Amino acid sequence: MASDQSAGHHEEYDDGLVARLELLWGEGFLSPGGAEEVALLLSGVDLTGKAVLDIGCGIGGVDLLLARDHGAASVLGIDVEAPLIRRARDLAERAGLAERIAYRQVEPGPLPLEDGSFDVVFSKDAMIHIPDKAALFAEVRRVLRPGGSFIASDWLQSAEGRGAPEMTQLGEALGLTFNLATPAEMVAAMCDAGFQDVALTDRNAWYRDLVVEEQTRISGAIKEQAIAALGQERYDRWVAAREIQIVAVAKGYLRPTHLRGWRG
């Protein structure tokens, strides 16, 4: 996932976690929605000939879509976890897109990229791991060219969700470090960084149905594959974690959200 801007980062996306997420969401994807969700995020935006930065590229499935399906001239994917970068590079090479898609492992903190390097900065469900949203958005704006756009989705939480036991239990059950902002906090951080025409689109209703469908697949269609890949104990923990996630989404605490803003 994306640079978390905190000291002492340790790798959280081990082979077991990656395996179960790919079983659920498809090769190259660590978050839901696949090609349809990426297309919805990019609705009305033409990437043809554009230089795109993907913050928190994970294992690269999104980058194939940005280059192959949406016409980006170049994509640079960055992530703090070396094993994910290796997987992403391999995926791009197998897809024959290595000349247009590059990857770089980065350290938490400021982006090691020149000012005004990109037409578009993209991120899909990775900023949840970054605690300092204000610093992140300042960096995003810095590396964008004038008139460039920031297009992202992320896991947010409602104000009521902050401190809710389900949200605490979810992070513990998944074994991941979460730093969730509220929608109001994200808007304020983007505006303070100087973005214009900031817009958020709440996707809780979409995921409220999808997360139940996902759990049905985990308990049915992909159950045997998941147990074979993970072992029974890890599979059981995964199912239990997903039950907590279903409750958090249903209560409106966990709110997948699309974000957009432009650099003037």
C-alpha contacts under 8 A as a table, 3 or more apart, distances in Angstrom:
res1	aa1	res2	aa2	distance
1	M	55	I	7.66
1	M	56	G	4.00
1	M	57	C	6.22
1	M	58	G	5.23
1	M	79	D	5.48
1	M	80	V	6.58
1	M	81	E	7.09
1	M	126	A	5.10
1	M	127	M	7.72
1	M	129	H	7.24
2	A	55	I	5.36
2	A	56	G	3.29
2	A	57	C	6.93
2	A	58	G	7.83
2	A	78	I	6.98
2	A	79	D	4.98
2	A	80	V	6.20
2	A	126	A	5.32
2	A	127	M	6.18
2	A	129	H	6.91
2	A	130	I	7.13
3	S	55	I	7.61
3	S	56	G	6.74
3	S	79	D	6.06
3	S	80	V	5.39
3	S	106	V	6.96
3	S	107	E	6.54
3	S	108	P	4.63
3	S	109	G	6.59
3	S	129	H	7.63
3	S	130	I	6.48
4	D	9	H	7.45
4	D	80	V	7.77
4	D	108	P	5.22
4	D	109	G	7.05
4	D	127	M	7.80
4	D	129	H	5.45
4	D	130	I	3.99
4	D	131	P	6.48
5	Q	107	E	7.92
5	Q	108	P	4.13
5	Q	109	G	4.19
5	Q	110	P	7.60
5	Q	130	I	6.08
5	Q	131	P	6.83
5	Q	132	D	6.85
6	S	9	H	6.56
6	S	108	P	6.04
6	S	109	G	7.11
6	S	130	I	7.74
6	S	131	P	7.36
7	A	108	P	7.19
9	H	108	P	7.38
11	E	14	D	7.11
11	E	81	E	5.93
12	E	175	G	7.48
12	E	176	L	6.39
13	Y	16	G	7.88
13	Y	17	L	5.75
13	Y	18	V	6.19
13	Y	81	E	7.84
13	Y	84	L	7.74
14	D	17	L	5.45
14	D	18	V	6.26
15	D	18	V	5.15
15	D	19	A	5.94
16	G	19	A	5.08
16	G	20	R	6.37
16	G	229	A	7.44
16	G	230	L	6.10
17	L	20	R	5.39
17	L	21	L	6.24
18	V	21	L	5.19
18	V	22	E	6.10
18	V	30	L	6.99
19	A	22	E	5.29
19	A	23	L	6.18
19	A	229	A	7.06
19	A	230	L	7.87
20	R	23	L	5.01
20	R	24	L	6.32
20	R	226	A	6.47
20	R	229	A	7.68
20	R	230	L	7.51
21	L	24	L	5.12
21	L	25	W	5.93
21	L	26	G	7.57
21	L	29	F	7.10
21	L	30	L	5.45
21	L	31	S	7.32
22	E	25	W	5.09
22	E	26	G	4.60
22	E	27	E	5.16
22	E	28	G	6.60
22	E	29	F	5.87
22	E	30	L	6.44
23	L	26	G	5.79
23	L	27	E	7.49
23	L	222	I	7.26
23	L	225	Q	7.93
23	L	226	A	7.23
24	L	214	E	7.08
24	L	217	R	7.84
24	L	218	I	7.42
24	L	222	I	7.85
25	W	29	F	5.84
25	W	30	L	6.85
25	W	31	S	6.70
25	W	32	P	5.85
25	W	33	G	7.39
25	W	34	G	6.91
26	G	29	F	5.74
26	G	34	G	7.64
27	E	61	G	6.86
28	G	58	G	7.96
28	G	59	I	5.19
28	G	60	G	5.42
28	G	61	G	3.87
28	G	62	V	7.32
28	G	88	A	7.42
28	G	91	L	7.42
29	F	32	P	7.47
29	F	34	G	7.01
29	F	58	G	7.64
29	F	59	I	6.66
29	F	60	G	7.15
29	F	61	G	5.25
29	F	62	V	7.00
30	L	58	G	6.89
30	L	59	I	7.42
31	S	34	G	7.72
31	S	124	K	7.76
31	S	125	D	6.63
32	P	37	E	7.79
33	G	36	E	6.03
33	G	37	E	4.65
33	G	38	V	7.32
34	G	37	E	5.62
34	G	38	V	6.45
34	G	62	V	7.71
35	A	38	V	5.16
35	A	39	A	6.09
35	A	62	V	7.73
35	A	65	L	6.86
36	E	39	A	5.11
36	E	40	L	6.21
37	E	40	L	5.00
37	E	41	L	6.16
38	V	41	L	5.03
38	V	42	L	6.28
38	V	62	V	7.43
38	V	65	L	7.82
39	A	42	L	5.07
39	A	43	S	6.04
40	L	43	S	5.03
41	L	151	I	7.08
41	L	152	A	7.11
41	L	153	S	7.48
41	L	258	H	6.73
42	L	45	V	5.26
42	L	46	D	7.74
42	L	151	I	7.37
46	D	70	H	7.40
47	L	50	K	5.20
47	L	66	L	7.74
47	L	70	H	5.92
47	L	71	G	5.63
47	L	72	A	4.95
47	L	73	A	7.86
48	T	70	H	6.68
48	T	71	G	4.41
48	T	72	A	5.06
48	T	73	A	6.57
49	G	71	G	6.48
49	G	72	A	5.31
49	G	73	A	4.42
49	G	74	S	7.72
50	K	71	G	7.81
50	K	72	A	5.03
50	K	73	A	5.22
50	K	74	S	6.73
50	K	118	F	7.74
50	K	119	D	5.84
50	K	120	V	7.19
51	A	72	A	6.35
51	A	73	A	5.84
51	A	74	S	4.92
51	A	75	V	6.09
51	A	117	S	7.83
51	A	118	F	5.15
51	A	119	D	5.35
51	A	120	V	6.52
52	V	72	A	6.77
52	V	73	A	7.93
52	V	74	S	6.12
52	V	75	V	4.75
52	V	76	L	6.37
52	V	118	F	5.70
52	V	119	D	6.12
52	V	120	V	4.84
52	V	121	V	5.69
52	V	122	F	6.97
53	L	75	V	5.77
53	L	76	L	4.92
53	L	77	G	6.03
53	L	78	I	7.71
53	L	118	F	6.49
53	L	120	V	6.41
53	L	121	V	4.74
53	L	122	F	5.94
54	D	57	C	5.58
54	D	63	D	7.43
54	D	75	V	7.02
54	D	76	L	6.06
54	D	77	G	4.65
54	D	78	I	6.29
54	D	121	V	6.08
54	D	122	F	4.77
54	D	123	S	5.37
55	I	77	G	6.26
55	I	78	I	5.43
55	I	79	D	6.69
55	I	121	V	7.37
55	I	122	F	6.29
55	I	123	S	4.99
55	I	124	K	7.78
55	I	126	A	7.33
56	G	77	G	7.09
56	G	78	I	5.72
56	G	79	D	4.79
56	G	80	V	7.65
56	G	123	S	6.36
56	G	124	K	7.31
56	G	126	A	5.24
56	G	127	M	7.43
57	C	60	G	5.70
57	C	62	V	7.34
57	C	63	D	7.35
57	C	77	G	5.08
57	C	78	I	5.66
57	C	79	D	5.84
57	C	85	I	7.91
57	C	88	A	7.95
57	C	123	S	7.34
57	C	124	K	7.74
57	C	126	A	7.90
58	G	79	D	6.49
58	G	84	L	5.44
58	G	85	I	6.81
58	G	88	A	7.01
59	I	84	L	5.02
59	I	85	I	6.32
59	I	86	R	7.84
59	I	87	R	5.39
59	I	88	A	4.23
59	I	91	L	7.74
60	G	63	D	5.22
60	G	64	L	6.67
60	G	77	G	7.59
60	G	85	I	7.88
60	G	87	R	7.44
60	G	88	A	4.32
60	G	89	R	7.45
60	G	91	L	6.76
60	G	92	A	7.30
61	G	64	L	5.45
61	G	65	L	6.84
61	G	88	A	7.47
61	G	91	L	7.67
62	V	65	L	5.21
62	V	66	L	6.35
63	D	66	L	4.96
63	D	67	A	6.26
63	D	75	V	6.73
63	D	77	G	7.26
63	D	101	I	7.15
64	L	67	A	5.39
64	L	68	R	5.63
64	L	69	D	7.52
64	L	92	A	6.81
64	L	95	A	7.80
64	L	97	L	7.51
64	L	101	I	7.85
65	L	68	R	5.24
65	L	69	D	4.93
65	L	70	H	6.37
66	L	69	D	5.97
66	L	70	H	4.98
66	L	71	G	6.53
66	L	72	A	5.82
66	L	75	V	7.44
67	A	70	H	5.74
67	A	71	G	5.05
67	A	72	A	4.60
67	A	73	A	6.68
67	A	74	S	6.88
67	A	75	V	6.83
67	A	97	L	7.86
67	A	100	R	7.13
67	A	101	I	7.40
68	R	71	G	5.90
68	R	72	A	7.56
68	R	97	L	7.93
72	A	75	V	6.75
73	A	100	R	6.49
74	S	100	R	4.76
74	S	101	I	5.86
74	S	102	A	7.90
75	V	100	R	6.28
75	V	101	I	4.76
75	V	102	A	6.26
76	L	101	I	5.94
76	L	102	A	4.87
76	L	103	Y	5.50
76	L	104	R	7.39
77	G	101	I	7.50
77	G	102	A	6.28
77	G	103	Y	4.70
77	G	104	R	6.39
78	I	85	I	7.68
78	I	103	Y	5.80
78	I	104	R	5.01
78	I	105	Q	5.65
78	I	106	V	6.38
79	D	82	A	7.51
79	D	84	L	7.54
79	D	85	I	6.73
79	D	104	R	6.87
79	D	105	Q	5.21
79	D	106	V	5.87
80	V	105	Q	5.43
80	V	106	V	5.09
80	V	107	E	5.73
80	V	108	P	6.74
81	E	84	L	5.60
81	E	85	I	6.59
81	E	105	Q	6.69
82	A	85	I	5.07
82	A	86	R	6.28
82	A	105	Q	6.08
83	P	86	R	5.14
83	P	87	R	6.36
84	L	87	R	5.13
84	L	88	A	6.16
85	I	88	A	5.02
85	I	89	R	6.17
85	I	103	Y	6.48
85	I	104	R	7.04
85	I	105	Q	6.56
86	R	89	R	5.25
86	R	90	D	6.31
87	R	90	D	5.17
87	R	91	L	6.23
88	A	91	L	5.08
88	A	92	A	6.27
88	A	103	Y	7.56
89	R	92	A	5.20
89	R	93	E	6.19
89	R	98	A	7.37
89	R	102	A	7.33
89	R	103	Y	6.65
90	D	93	E	5.13
90	D	94	R	6.16
91	L	94	R	5.19
91	L	95	A	6.19
92	A	95	A	5.06
92	A	96	G	6.26
92	A	97	L	5.16
92	A	98	A	5.19
92	A	101	I	6.73
93	E	96	G	5.08
93	E	97	L	5.88
93	E	98	A	4.96
94	R	97	L	7.68
95	A	98	A	7.77
96	G	99	E	7.84
97	L	100	R	5.53
97	L	101	I	6.05
98	A	101	I	5.09
98	A	102	A	6.58
99	E	102	A	7.43
106	V	111	L	7.49
106	V	112	P	7.41
110	P	135	A	7.92
110	P	136	L	7.77
110	P	139	E	6.57
111	L	139	E	6.59
113	L	117	S	7.29
113	L	143	V	6.76
114	E	117	S	5.81
114	E	143	V	6.20
115	D	142	R	5.38
115	D	143	V	4.43
115	D	144	L	6.92
115	D	145	R	7.64
116	G	119	D	7.96
116	G	142	R	6.31
116	G	143	V	4.45
116	G	144	L	4.53
116	G	145	R	4.06
116	G	146	P	7.22
117	S	143	V	5.32
117	S	144	L	5.96
117	S	145	R	6.26
118	F	121	V	6.78
118	F	143	V	6.20
118	F	144	L	4.95
118	F	145	R	5.79
118	F	148	G	7.33
119	D	144	L	5.91
119	D	145	R	5.66
119	D	147	G	7.77
119	D	148	G	4.78
119	D	149	S	6.68
120	V	144	L	6.68
120	V	148	G	5.57
120	V	149	S	4.96
120	V	150	F	5.83
120	V	151	I	7.37
121	V	140	V	6.87
121	V	144	L	7.00
121	V	148	G	7.98
121	V	149	S	6.44
121	V	150	F	4.83
121	V	151	I	6.32
122	F	150	F	5.99
122	F	151	I	4.96
122	F	152	A	5.36
123	S	126	A	6.48
123	S	127	M	7.46
123	S	151	I	6.73
123	S	152	A	4.58
123	S	153	S	6.39
123	S	154	D	7.90
124	K	127	M	7.81
124	K	152	A	5.50
124	K	153	S	4.90
124	K	154	D	6.20
125	D	128	I	6.66
125	D	152	A	7.57
125	D	153	S	5.35
125	D	154	D	4.06
125	D	155	W	6.02
126	A	129	H	6.19
126	A	130	I	7.84
126	A	154	D	6.40
127	M	130	I	5.18
127	M	154	D	6.12
127	M	155	W	7.79
128	I	131	P	7.66
128	I	154	D	6.34
128	I	155	W	5.92
128	I	156	L	7.37
128	I	178	F	5.66
128	I	179	N	5.27
128	I	180	L	5.38
128	I	181	A	7.76
129	H	177	T	6.25
129	H	178	F	5.14
129	H	179	N	5.42
129	H	180	L	7.70
130	I	133	K	6.62
130	I	136	L	7.74
130	I	178	F	7.84
130	I	179	N	6.11
131	P	179	N	5.19
131	P	180	L	7.79
132	D	135	A	5.51
132	D	136	L	6.34
133	K	136	L	4.93
133	K	137	F	6.14
133	K	186	M	7.32
133	K	189	A	6.39
134	A	137	F	5.35
134	A	138	A	6.21
134	A	189	A	4.99
134	A	190	M	7.13
134	A	192	D	7.53
134	A	193	A	6.78
135	A	138	A	5.14
135	A	139	E	6.29
136	L	139	E	5.21
136	L	140	V	6.22
137	F	140	V	4.85
137	F	141	R	6.11
137	F	189	A	6.96
137	F	190	M	5.94
137	F	193	A	5.91
138	A	141	R	5.27
138	A	142	R	6.17
138	A	193	A	5.02
138	A	194	G	7.85
139	E	142	R	4.95
139	E	143	V	6.38
140	V	143	V	5.53
140	V	144	L	6.40
140	V	150	F	7.54
141	R	144	L	5.21
141	R	193	A	7.12
141	R	194	G	7.50
141	R	195	F	7.29
141	R	263	R	6.39
142	R	145	R	7.89
144	L	147	G	7.96
144	L	148	G	5.53
144	L	149	S	7.34
144	L	263	R	7.09
145	R	148	G	5.20
145	R	263	R	7.47
146	P	263	R	5.71
146	P	264	G	5.72
147	G	262	W	6.34
147	G	263	R	5.12
147	G	264	G	5.22
148	G	262	W	5.84
148	G	263	R	5.42
148	G	264	G	7.67
149	S	260	R	7.28
149	S	261	G	5.90
149	S	262	W	4.43
149	S	263	R	6.21
150	F	259	L	7.85
150	F	260	R	5.59
150	F	261	G	5.25
150	F	262	W	6.10
150	F	263	R	7.95
151	I	258	H	7.71
151	I	259	L	5.94
151	I	260	R	4.79
151	I	261	G	6.87
152	A	258	H	5.81
152	A	259	L	5.16
152	A	260	R	6.53
153	S	256	P	7.06
153	S	257	T	5.44
153	S	258	H	4.22
153	S	259	L	5.79
154	D	256	P	5.75
154	D	257	T	5.54
154	D	258	H	6.63
154	D	259	L	7.85
155	W	180	L	6.82
155	W	254	L	6.78
155	W	255	R	5.85
155	W	256	P	4.48
155	W	257	T	6.30
156	L	180	L	5.36
156	L	181	A	5.41
156	L	182	T	5.53
156	L	183	P	6.52
156	L	254	L	6.05
156	L	255	R	4.99
156	L	256	P	5.83
156	L	257	T	6.57
157	Q	160	E	7.92
157	Q	161	G	5.73
157	Q	162	R	6.85
157	Q	180	L	6.03
157	Q	181	A	6.06
157	Q	182	T	5.03
157	Q	183	P	7.29
157	Q	252	G	7.83
157	Q	253	Y	5.20
157	Q	254	L	4.72
157	Q	255	R	5.37
158	S	161	G	4.99
158	S	162	R	6.87
158	S	182	T	5.46
158	S	183	P	7.20
158	S	252	G	6.73
158	S	253	Y	5.02
158	S	254	L	6.73
158	S	255	R	6.91
159	A	162	R	5.65
159	A	182	T	6.07
159	A	253	Y	7.75
160	E	163	G	7.73
160	E	164	A	7.14
160	E	253	Y	6.55
161	G	164	A	5.05
161	G	167	M	6.74
161	G	252	G	7.56
161	G	253	Y	4.28
161	G	254	L	7.11
162	R	167	M	7.38
162	R	253	Y	7.74
163	G	167	M	6.95
163	G	168	T	6.92
164	A	167	M	5.52
164	A	168	T	6.69
164	A	253	Y	7.97
165	P	168	T	5.16
165	P	169	Q	5.98
166	E	169	Q	5.05
166	E	170	L	5.97
166	E	244	I	6.30
166	E	245	Q	7.68
166	E	247	V	7.36
166	E	248	A	5.89
167	M	170	L	5.07
167	M	171	G	6.61
167	M	248	A	6.61
167	M	253	Y	7.47
167	M	254	L	7.72
168	T	171	G	5.61
168	T	172	E	6.48
169	Q	172	E	5.12
169	Q	173	A	5.92
169	Q	244	I	7.30
170	L	173	A	5.12
170	L	174	L	6.12
170	L	241	A	6.25
170	L	244	I	6.03
170	L	245	Q	6.29
171	G	174	L	5.29
171	G	175	G	5.91
171	G	176	L	5.45
171	G	177	T	6.39
171	G	178	F	6.43
172	E	175	G	5.08
172	E	176	L	6.79
173	A	237	R	7.29
173	A	238	W	7.81
173	A	240	A	7.74
173	A	241	A	5.18
174	L	238	W	7.35
174	L	241	A	6.16
181	A	185	E	5.93
181	A	186	M	6.35
182	T	185	E	5.16
182	T	186	M	6.36
183	P	186	M	5.16
183	P	187	V	6.28
183	P	200	L	7.64
184	A	187	V	5.23
184	A	188	A	6.17
185	E	188	A	5.11
185	E	189	A	6.09
186	M	189	A	5.15
186	M	190	M	6.16
187	V	190	M	5.24
187	V	191	C	6.08
187	V	198	V	6.77
187	V	199	A	7.75
187	V	200	L	7.79
188	A	191	C	5.17
188	A	192	D	5.95
189	A	192	D	5.11
189	A	193	A	6.21
190	M	193	A	5.12
190	M	194	G	6.61
190	M	195	F	5.64
190	M	198	V	7.17
190	M	261	G	7.54
191	C	194	G	5.15
191	C	195	F	5.13
191	C	196	Q	6.80
191	C	198	V	7.04
192	D	195	F	7.41
194	G	263	R	7.10
195	F	198	V	6.53
195	F	261	G	5.49
195	F	262	W	5.36
195	F	263	R	5.25
195	F	264	G	7.10
196	Q	261	G	5.68
196	Q	262	W	5.14
196	Q	263	R	6.24
196	Q	264	G	6.57
197	D	260	R	7.76
197	D	261	G	5.67
197	D	262	W	6.49
198	V	259	L	7.37
198	V	260	R	5.58
198	V	261	G	4.43
198	V	262	W	7.26
199	A	259	L	5.82
199	A	260	R	5.24
199	A	261	G	6.54
200	L	257	T	6.60
200	L	258	H	5.51
200	L	259	L	4.64
200	L	260	R	6.57
201	T	257	T	5.55
201	T	258	H	4.94
201	T	259	L	6.59
202	D	205	A	7.86
202	D	255	R	6.77
202	D	256	P	6.41
202	D	257	T	4.59
202	D	258	H	6.51
203	R	206	W	5.34
203	R	207	Y	6.38
203	R	255	R	6.50
203	R	256	P	5.10
203	R	257	T	5.23
203	R	258	H	7.26
204	N	207	Y	5.21
204	N	208	R	5.86
204	N	249	V	6.82
204	N	252	G	6.99
204	N	254	L	7.34
204	N	255	R	4.84
204	N	256	P	5.57
204	N	257	T	7.39
205	A	208	R	5.06
205	A	209	D	6.89
206	W	209	D	5.89
206	W	210	L	6.43
207	Y	210	L	4.69
207	Y	211	V	5.66
207	Y	249	V	7.49
207	Y	256	P	7.34
208	R	211	V	5.71
208	R	212	V	6.95
208	R	246	I	7.30
208	R	249	V	5.81
208	R	250	A	5.95
209	D	212	V	5.56
209	D	213	E	6.59
210	L	213	E	5.01
210	L	214	E	6.11
211	V	214	E	4.94
211	V	215	Q	6.28
211	V	245	Q	7.99
211	V	246	I	6.28
212	V	215	Q	5.15
212	V	216	T	6.33
212	V	246	I	6.72
213	E	216	T	5.06
213	E	217	R	6.42
214	E	217	R	5.13
214	E	218	I	6.24
215	Q	218	I	4.94
215	Q	219	S	6.13
215	Q	239	V	7.41
215	Q	242	R	6.90
215	Q	243	E	7.85
216	T	219	S	5.20
216	T	220	G	5.93
216	T	221	A	7.78
217	R	220	G	4.89
217	R	221	A	4.92
217	R	222	I	5.76
217	R	223	K	7.24
218	I	221	A	6.56
218	I	222	I	5.35
218	I	223	K	5.23
218	I	226	A	7.56
218	I	239	V	7.37
219	S	222	I	7.02
219	S	223	K	5.26
219	S	239	V	7.69
220	G	223	K	5.22
221	A	224	E	7.73
222	I	225	Q	5.29
222	I	226	A	6.01
223	K	226	A	5.11
223	K	227	I	6.19
224	E	227	I	5.18
224	E	228	A	6.10
225	Q	228	A	5.11
225	Q	229	A	6.13
226	A	229	A	5.09
226	A	230	L	5.83
226	A	231	G	7.56
226	A	235	Y	6.57
227	I	230	L	5.15
227	I	231	G	4.74
227	I	232	Q	5.33
227	I	234	R	7.94
227	I	235	Y	5.72
228	A	231	G	5.73
228	A	232	Q	7.94
230	L	233	E	7.76
230	L	234	R	5.65
230	L	235	Y	5.93
231	G	234	R	5.72
231	G	235	Y	6.11
232	Q	235	Y	5.03
232	Q	236	D	6.07
233	E	236	D	5.20
233	E	237	R	6.38
234	R	237	R	5.08
234	R	238	W	6.14
235	Y	238	W	5.03
235	Y	239	V	6.35
236	D	239	V	5.21
236	D	240	A	6.28
237	R	240	A	5.08
237	R	241	A	6.12
238	W	241	A	5.11
238	W	242	R	6.19
239	V	242	R	5.15
239	V	243	E	6.37
240	A	243	E	5.18
240	A	244	I	6.68
241	A	244	I	5.23
241	A	245	Q	6.38
242	R	245	Q	4.81
242	R	246	I	6.18
243	E	246	I	5.12
243	E	247	V	6.55
244	I	247	V	5.26
244	I	248	A	6.29
245	Q	248	A	5.02
245	Q	249	V	6.14
245	Q	254	L	7.98
246	I	249	V	5.30
246	I	250	A	6.05
247	V	250	A	5.03
247	V	251	K	6.09
248	A	251	K	5.34
248	A	252	G	6.36
248	A	253	Y	5.26
248	A	254	L	5.55
249	V	252	G	5.08
249	V	253	Y	5.85
249	V	254	L	4.87
249	V	255	R	6.70
250	A	253	Y	7.63
251	K	254	L	7.85
252	G	255	R	6.39
